[in-house]
Amino acid sequence: MTTTGAASIDAGPPTSVALPGERRRRLYETMVLSRTYEEAILREYHADKGPGFDIGKGLVPGEMHLSAGQEPVAAGVCALLTADDAVTATHRPHHFAIAHGVDLRAMTAEIFGRAGGLGHGRGGHMHLFDPQTHFSCSGIVAEGYPPALGQAFAFKRAGTDRIAVAVTGEGAANQGAFHESLNLAARWRLPVLFVVEDNDWAISVSREASTSVHTNAQRAVSYGIPGTRVENDVEEVYAAASHAVARARAGDGPSLLEVHTVRLWGHFEGDAQAYRDGLDEVADRDPIPLYEATLLADGVIDEATVRLVREESTALVEDAVDHAKRSPIPDPATATAYVFTRGG
């Protein structure tokens, strides 16, 4: 763990927290559910893209960005949130949506472009909006940071202890919106947790080739806020996020948490990844079997629990996929409904 902080911060986040077995199992369950979901979307997305690979064909047309490998970030952060807290995610959003409690059926219907989806089938997988859990995401790089400030400002003005979590990738940390958001949040002491998912690749450009600092946690110092970098371990994420969330709820302002995570699959489905070295070694960094082995060794779960969690996750996910397939396609006559249009 790497920690930096402003002089006003007495101590950095703890390197670990003693979690009860039930909490550890819940973190594991969230990670497995997220992975099960991504595997199902992967299956359905590629089922009818041939011959060859036609991105516009099939039940799920368009681009698809899946989060396999990044589950510890969402599970560790969202375990500390309530449905009243807000999360703005990236174009790779499913793990955060699932961890924050977005309804699987409605989300899947949206991904399939169906009328019963979160956005009535208009947005697709990169534009998921759920007022019930205050979740949103966007296909625009770093777009989620400024809206998170608006949410945090509203929470602070209302005198609540609600917080906003703004997620982006390490490539987006070179965008102006990232720096402007950190500056304003720090200046106004807004209750925001900025999360950077460093999966080593901004599409096909490595962090080393694009970024002048070793970790974006270092950039927090220039805005007078704490910055922490942890590895892709869900309990490390939970420990670091717990400190940042507590600070935000107490009115002490924003923090930045960068997680060195891993993208197990391509930037998008269909990405040949010719730019990426060491692909054969990527599977060894898969966080789910690593955490599963730890919990088994610690006696928190057993093989029967592993089977049960997988079976329950599969049932939930397949139900959501079946619901999406049975949901109606939007009527073309309603094409201008639920969207902004110019008046006549």
C-alpha positions as CSV (number, residue, x, y, z in Angstrom):
1,M,0.0,0.0,0.0
2,T,1.2,3.5,-0.9
3,T,-0.2,6.4,1.1
4,T,0.1,10.2,0.7
5,G,-1.8,12.8,2.5
6,A,-2.2,16.4,3.4
7,A,-0.5,17.8,6.5
8,S,-3.9,18.2,8.1
9,I,-4.5,14.4,8.1
10,D,-3.3,12.8,11.3
11,A,-2.9,9.3,9.9
12,G,-3.2,7.5,6.7
13,P,-5.7,4.7,6.1
14,P,-5.0,1.4,7.9
15,T,-3.1,-1.3,6.1
16,S,-5.8,-3.8,7.1
17,V,-8.9,-4.2,9.1
18,A,-10.0,-7.3,11.0
19,L,-13.2,-8.3,9.2
20,P,-15.7,-10.8,10.6
21,G,-16.2,-13.9,8.6
22,E,-19.6,-12.9,7.5
23,R,-18.3,-9.7,6.0
24,R,-15.6,-11.5,4.2
25,R,-18.1,-14.0,2.8
26,R,-20.3,-11.2,1.5
27,L,-17.3,-9.6,-0.3
28,Y,-16.6,-13.0,-1.9
29,E,-20.3,-13.4,-2.9
30,T,-20.4,-9.9,-4.5
31,M,-17.2,-10.7,-6.5
32,V,-18.6,-14.1,-7.7
33,L,-21.9,-12.6,-8.7
34,S,-20.2,-9.9,-10.7
35,R,-18.0,-12.4,-12.5
36,T,-20.9,-14.8,-13.2
37,Y,-22.7,-11.9,-14.7
38,E,-19.9,-10.8,-16.9
39,E,-19.4,-14.4,-18.1
40,A,-23.1,-14.6,-19.1
41,I,-22.9,-11.3,-20.9
42,L,-19.8,-12.4,-22.7
43,R,-21.6,-15.6,-23.8
44,E,-24.7,-13.8,-25.0
45,Y,-22.7,-11.0,-26.7
46,H,-20.7,-13.4,-28.8
47,A,-23.5,-15.9,-29.5
48,D,-24.6,-14.3,-32.7
49,K,-21.9,-11.9,-33.9
50,G,-20.7,-14.2,-36.7
51,P,-19.8,-15.1,-39.3
52,G,-16.6,-13.2,-38.5
53,F,-17.3,-10.5,-36.0
54,D,-20.0,-7.9,-36.7
55,I,-20.3,-5.5,-33.8
56,G,-23.8,-4.4,-35.0
57,K,-25.3,-7.9,-35.0
58,G,-27.0,-9.9,-32.4
59,L,-29.1,-9.6,-29.2
60,V,-26.6,-7.2,-27.7
61,P,-25.4,-4.9,-30.5
62,G,-22.7,-2.3,-30.1
63,E,-19.5,-2.3,-28.0
64,M,-19.1,-4.2,-24.8
65,H,-16.6,-3.5,-22.0
66,L,-16.5,-6.2,-19.3
67,S,-14.9,-5.9,-15.9
68,A,-13.6,-9.4,-15.2
69,G,-10.6,-9.0,-12.8
70,Q,-11.7,-5.7,-11.4
71,E,-14.3,-7.1,-9.0
72,P,-12.4,-6.3,-5.8
73,V,-12.6,-2.6,-6.4
74,A,-16.4,-2.5,-6.6
75,A,-17.0,-5.1,-3.9
76,G,-14.6,-3.4,-1.4
77,V,-15.9,0.1,-2.0
78,C,-19.6,-0.5,-2.3
79,A,-19.7,-2.7,0.9
80,L,-19.3,0.6,2.8
81,L,-22.1,2.4,1.0
82,T,-25.9,2.7,1.3
83,A,-28.4,3.0,-1.5
84,D,-28.6,6.7,-0.5
85,D,-25.0,7.2,-1.5
86,A,-24.3,8.0,-5.2
87,V,-21.9,6.2,-7.5
88,T,-20.8,7.4,-11.0
89,A,-19.0,4.7,-12.9
90,T,-17.1,4.3,-16.1
91,H,-17.8,2.7,-19.5
92,R,-16.8,-0.6,-17.8
93,P,-19.6,-0.4,-15.2
94,H,-21.3,-3.7,-14.4
95,H,-19.3,-4.6,-11.4
96,F,-20.0,-1.3,-9.7
97,A,-23.7,-1.5,-10.6
98,I,-24.0,-5.0,-9.2
99,A,-22.1,-4.1,-6.0
100,H,-24.2,-1.0,-5.5
101,G,-27.4,-3.0,-5.8
102,V,-28.8,-2.1,-9.2
103,D,-31.6,-4.5,-10.2
104,L,-30.1,-7.2,-12.3
105,R,-33.3,-7.7,-14.4
106,A,-33.6,-4.0,-15.3
107,M,-29.9,-3.6,-16.0
108,T,-29.8,-6.7,-18.2
109,A,-32.9,-5.6,-20.2
110,E,-31.1,-2.3,-20.8
111,I,-28.0,-4.0,-22.0
112,F,-30.2,-6.0,-24.4
113,G,-31.9,-2.8,-25.6
114,R,-35.3,-3.7,-24.3
115,A,-38.2,-1.5,-23.3
116,G,-38.1,-2.7,-19.7
117,G,-34.5,-1.6,-19.2
118,L,-33.3,1.1,-16.9
119,G,-33.3,3.6,-19.7
120,H,-36.2,2.0,-21.7
121,G,-33.6,0.4,-24.0
122,R,-32.2,3.7,-25.1
123,G,-28.8,3.7,-23.4
124,G,-27.3,0.3,-23.5
125,H,-24.5,-1.0,-21.3
126,M,-22.4,2.2,-21.1
127,H,-25.4,4.4,-20.1
128,L,-27.0,2.8,-17.1
129,F,-29.0,5.1,-14.8
130,D,-30.8,4.0,-11.7
131,P,-32.4,6.6,-9.5
132,Q,-33.3,4.0,-6.9
133,T,-29.7,3.4,-6.0
134,H,-28.3,6.7,-7.3
135,F,-26.1,4.9,-9.9
136,S,-25.0,6.2,-13.3
137,C,-22.2,5.6,-15.8
138,S,-21.1,7.0,-19.1
139,G,-19.1,6.2,-22.2
140,I,-17.3,9.5,-22.0
141,V,-13.9,9.4,-20.4
142,A,-13.8,11.0,-16.9
143,E,-17.4,12.2,-17.4
144,G,-18.5,10.8,-14.0
145,Y,-16.3,13.0,-11.9
146,P,-18.1,16.4,-12.4
147,P,-21.6,15.0,-11.8
148,A,-20.3,13.4,-8.6
149,L,-19.4,16.8,-7.3
150,G,-22.9,18.1,-7.9
151,Q,-24.3,15.1,-6.0
152,A,-21.8,15.7,-3.1
153,F,-22.6,19.4,-3.1
154,A,-26.3,18.7,-2.8
155,F,-25.7,16.1,0.0
156,K,-23.6,18.7,1.9
157,R,-26.0,21.5,1.5
158,A,-28.8,19.2,2.8
159,G,-26.8,18.5,5.9
160,T,-26.8,14.8,5.4
161,D,-23.9,12.3,5.7
162,R,-24.5,10.9,2.2
163,I,-21.4,10.7,0.0
164,A,-20.6,10.4,-3.7
165,V,-18.2,7.9,-5.2
166,A,-16.7,8.8,-8.6
167,V,-14.9,6.1,-10.5
168,T,-12.6,6.3,-13.4
169,G,-9.7,4.6,-15.0
170,E,-6.0,5.5,-14.8
171,G,-6.0,6.8,-18.4
172,A,-8.8,9.2,-17.5
173,A,-6.7,10.7,-14.7
174,N,-4.9,12.6,-17.4
175,Q,-8.1,14.4,-18.4
176,G,-8.9,17.9,-17.4
177,A,-12.1,16.8,-15.8
178,F,-10.2,14.7,-13.3
179,H,-8.0,17.5,-12.1
180,E,-10.7,20.1,-12.1
181,S,-12.9,17.8,-10.0
182,L,-10.2,17.1,-7.4
183,N,-9.5,20.8,-7.1
184,L,-13.1,21.9,-6.6
185,A,-13.9,19.0,-4.3
186,A,-10.9,19.8,-2.1
187,R,-11.7,23.6,-2.1
188,W,-15.2,23.0,-1.0
189,R,-14.5,20.0,1.2
190,L,-17.1,17.9,-0.6
191,P,-18.0,14.4,0.6
192,V,-16.5,12.5,-2.4
193,L,-14.4,9.4,-2.7
194,F,-12.5,9.5,-6.0
195,V,-11.6,5.9,-7.2
196,V,-9.1,5.2,-9.9
197,E,-9.1,1.7,-11.4
198,D,-5.5,1.2,-12.7
199,N,-5.7,-1.9,-14.9
200,D,-2.4,-0.9,-16.6
201,W,-4.0,-0.1,-20.0
202,A,-5.9,2.9,-21.2
203,I,-7.4,1.1,-24.2
204,S,-4.0,0.0,-25.8
205,V,-1.7,2.6,-24.1
206,S,0.2,1.5,-21.0
207,R,0.3,3.7,-17.9
208,E,4.1,3.9,-18.2
209,A,3.8,5.3,-21.7
210,S,1.1,7.8,-20.9
211,T,1.5,9.0,-17.3
212,S,4.3,11.0,-15.7
213,V,3.8,9.7,-12.2
214,H,4.1,6.2,-10.8
215,T,0.7,6.4,-9.1
216,N,-2.2,8.8,-9.3
217,A,-2.3,8.7,-5.5
218,Q,0.7,11.1,-5.7
219,R,-1.5,13.6,-7.5
220,A,-3.8,13.9,-4.5
221,V,-1.1,15.8,-2.6
222,S,-1.2,18.7,-5.1
223,Y,-4.8,19.2,-4.1
224,G,-4.3,18.8,-0.4
225,I,-6.2,15.6,0.0
226,P,-5.2,12.0,1.1
227,G,-4.2,9.7,-1.7
228,T,-3.8,5.9,-1.4
229,R,-2.8,3.1,-3.8
230,V,-3.5,-0.5,-3.0
231,E,-3.3,-3.8,-4.9
232,N,-6.2,-5.8,-6.2
233,D,-7.1,-7.3,-2.9
234,V,-10.7,-6.8,-1.8
235,E,-9.8,-6.5,1.9
236,E,-7.1,-4.0,1.2
237,V,-9.6,-2.0,-0.9
238,Y,-12.2,-2.2,1.9
239,A,-9.7,-1.0,4.5
240,A,-8.5,2.0,2.5
241,A,-12.0,2.9,1.4
242,S,-13.4,2.6,5.0
243,H,-11.1,5.4,6.1
244,A,-12.0,7.6,3.1
245,V,-15.7,7.0,3.5
246,A,-15.6,7.8,7.2
247,R,-13.7,11.1,6.4
248,A,-16.3,12.1,3.8
249,R,-19.2,11.3,6.1
250,A,-17.6,13.3,8.9
251,G,-17.4,16.4,6.7
252,D,-13.6,16.2,6.3
253,G,-13.6,16.3,2.5
254,P,-12.6,14.1,-0.4
255,S,-10.0,11.4,-0.7
256,L,-8.5,9.5,-3.7
257,L,-8.1,5.8,-3.8
258,E,-6.2,4.1,-6.7
259,V,-6.4,0.3,-7.0
260,H,-3.9,-1.5,-9.1
261,T,-6.3,-4.0,-10.6
262,V,-6.3,-6.2,-13.6
263,R,-8.3,-6.4,-16.8
264,L,-8.5,-10.1,-17.6
265,W,-10.1,-9.6,-21.0
266,G,-9.8,-7.1,-23.8
267,H,-10.6,-3.4,-23.6
268,F,-13.7,-4.3,-25.5
269,E,-15.1,-7.5,-26.8
270,G,-13.3,-8.2,-30.1
271,D,-10.1,-6.6,-28.9
272,A,-7.2,-8.8,-30.2
273,Q,-4.9,-7.3,-27.6
274,A,-1.8,-7.5,-29.9
275,Y,-0.4,-4.5,-28.0
276,R,-0.4,-6.4,-24.7
277,D,2.6,-8.4,-23.5
278,G,2.4,-11.3,-21.0
279,L,-1.2,-12.3,-21.7
280,D,-0.4,-15.9,-20.6
281,E,0.4,-14.5,-17.1
282,V,-2.8,-12.4,-16.7
283,A,-5.0,-15.3,-15.5
284,D,-2.6,-15.8,-12.6
285,R,-3.7,-12.5,-11.3
286,D,-7.4,-13.4,-11.2
287,P,-8.6,-12.1,-7.8
288,I,-11.5,-14.5,-7.3
289,P,-9.6,-17.8,-7.1
290,L,-6.9,-16.0,-5.0
291,Y,-9.5,-14.7,-2.5
292,E,-11.4,-18.0,-2.5
293,A,-8.2,-19.9,-1.6
294,T,-7.6,-17.4,1.2
295,L,-11.1,-17.9,2.6
296,L,-10.8,-21.6,2.4
297,A,-7.5,-21.6,4.2
298,D,-8.9,-19.4,6.9
299,G,-12.0,-21.6,7.4
300,V,-14.3,-18.8,6.4
301,I,-15.9,-20.9,3.7
302,D,-15.7,-24.5,2.6
303,E,-16.2,-26.3,-0.7
304,A,-19.9,-26.6,-0.1
305,T,-20.1,-22.9,0.3
306,V,-18.2,-22.3,-2.9
307,R,-20.6,-24.5,-4.8
308,L,-23.6,-22.8,-3.2
309,V,-22.4,-19.3,-3.9
310,R,-21.8,-20.2,-7.6
311,E,-25.2,-21.9,-7.9
312,E,-27.0,-18.9,-6.4
313,S,-25.1,-16.5,-8.6
314,T,-25.8,-18.5,-11.7
315,A,-29.6,-18.6,-10.8
316,L,-29.8,-14.9,-10.4
317,V,-27.9,-14.1,-13.5
318,E,-29.7,-16.6,-15.8
319,D,-33.0,-15.3,-14.5
320,A,-31.9,-11.7,-15.5
321,V,-30.8,-12.9,-18.9
322,D,-34.0,-14.8,-19.5
323,H,-36.0,-11.8,-18.4
324,A,-34.1,-9.6,-20.8
325,K,-34.7,-11.9,-23.7
326,R,-38.4,-12.1,-23.0
327,S,-38.7,-8.3,-22.6
328,P,-40.2,-6.4,-25.6
329,I,-38.1,-4.4,-28.0
330,P,-39.0,-0.7,-28.0
331,D,-41.7,0.3,-30.4
332,P,-40.1,2.4,-33.2
333,A,-43.0,4.8,-32.8
334,T,-41.7,5.7,-29.4
335,A,-38.2,6.6,-30.6
336,T,-38.4,10.2,-29.4
337,A,-39.8,9.3,-26.0
338,Y,-37.5,9.4,-22.9
339,V,-34.9,11.5,-24.8
340,F,-34.2,15.2,-25.3
341,T,-35.7,16.7,-28.5
342,R,-35.9,20.1,-29.9
343,G,-39.3,21.8,-29.8
344,G,-41.0,22.5,-33.1
